[in-house]
């Protein structure tokens, strides 16, 4: 069977989710080398099988599976290939192009993620040649530029949206109570008590920490900085959050030794001001709005498109064994 479809399906680039419209039956001679056509542009069986084999290898590390297991992969891959064809057609219409330098930079960035001398080996394992990688990279960059220029650039976040998000997500912007503390840590109880007596005599806590403390923070006067509950050992929290500012604790025994703590400053729990988080909110909303705009853009392309799917050819791609392919030239 051949399906001629004017589809209003929506599929993000990285996630293939089939949302099928109502097919119209159309008589057409079956070509065993063609899986589908997109506005007359061919989606070839050979390329489909090669990508399916690569996907199977990446997902499961084996080429053997049942027809039932491979069917979702087939449908998802077909949807991705159709969508990418539509986006490339839109890019040509919009005269969206990328330079060779841009492609080379992206390929170089990809190769730099691999240890020296292993990139070509990784390409071979994925049944991809350098030339094929360059072509697919050019296509990916073209699609990214198209979406950036035709979709993302037209999305803006309003002040009202920022304020609404701020008010509706109060918990996200709450800062817990924090304490700024110093500590002195020694091995023995008697030594800790002698240091405590020096503190009572007016010696400065940071000076004694630098002289006696075994903790790495001794070099900065035992300064632990600000911290909320739960980031230090419970024994620390139990003491310092009960002390007043300027107060020094009794000797505290922990698994690390014997401690003396001093509280320098406290910050009460508070809600961060809008101006402090405005940029964070705007960026978060931009991501969401751009994704929604991209879905709408692709949906419109799909609505206007004529896609013919050769069901018999698609079904003939084996689900029991995804064939191994030689590296693409």
Order of alpha helices (4+ residues) and beta strands (2+ residues): beta-beta-beta-beta-alpha-alpha-alpha-alpha-alpha-alpha-beta-beta-alpha-alpha-beta-alpha-beta-beta-beta-alpha-beta-alpha
